[in-house]
Amino acid sequence: MQGLFVALLQAEGEQATAQTGGVFGALGRAAEWFIGLFQAGAETFVGFVTGIIPLLIVLLTFFYFLINVIGQDRVQRAARFAAGNVITRYTLLPLIAVFFLTNPMAYTFGTFLEEKYKPAFYDSAVSFVHPPLGLFPHVNAAELFVWLGVATGIQRLGLPLGDLAVRYLIVGLIVIFIRGLVTQYITQFLARRQGVEL
C-alpha cells in the first residue's frame, strides 16, 4: 500500500513539473533527472547482486577447489613447463596464471622465469586480464563492466555473445604474444645499452 502511495505521489509530481514552466519547472526537471540517475544506478546494483555477483562467487569457489584437487605443486609444474620456450612463455603461462590465480595474483607466476623474462611476462599477463572475461568472468571480476558494456551492445544488435567471447580470447592471446616479444626485445636492448646483466 505504501509503495502505491509513493508511486502516486511521484506520478503527481511529474505531471506538476511538466506543467510548470520557467525556473521552477527547470529545477523540477533537473531534480527528477538527478534522482533518476541514482535510481538507474540502484537498478544496476540490484541486477549485479542477483546476477553476476553470485556467479562470480561460485566460479571463484570452483576454481579454488579445482586448484586444491589438482594440487598446487602440479599447477606450479605446469607453469614452469610453460615458461620453457618463447611461445608458451607469452601465451600459455599468462593464460594459466590468469585462469587459475586471477587478477592480480596472476603476476606471481613470474617467479618461474629468469629475471630477463620477467618484464615481458608481466606485460603479457597484465594485458590478458580482459580478453578471457567473456568466457571466464572470474579472472578479473573487478573490471567485468568492460565486457558487460561490450556484451550489452552486441546483444542489442541481436548477435551471439559466444562467438565474440571466443574471438576476444584468441585476439588477446595473439596480442599478448606480440607484446611479450616486443617487451623482451626492449628489455634486452636496454640492459645491453646500460651494461646491466639480467
C-alpha angles and dihedrals in degrees: 000000000000091000090054090050092051091048091051091050091050092049091049091048092050092051092048092049092048090053094045116085133186126039096334092050091051091048090049092051091047090051091049091049091048095051090041088059091058092043089055089049090050091051090051091048092051089049090054093047093051097036126022101021095061089044091053093047091052092046093049091048091049094050093047087050090049092052090050092048094047091041130239091251092058092047089051091047089053088050092052090050091050090052090058102091138022097254097050092036092066100031114025098034095052089044092053092042095050094041097050105027100028125206124345099008090059091081091067089075085078087082088080091063135081114254093255091061099044098087091050092047091050090050091050095046096046090049092052101057093091107040097067094048093097092060101025112028091176093073095076108006094164092064100037089119089078092062093038091055092053092042092053091055092048092049091050088056089053094242125139118259096208094068091048093048092052093046091047089054094048094047088047091055091049092048095048090049091053092044091049092052094046093047091047090052093047091048092051092045093051093044092053092044093052094039094243120147114212 
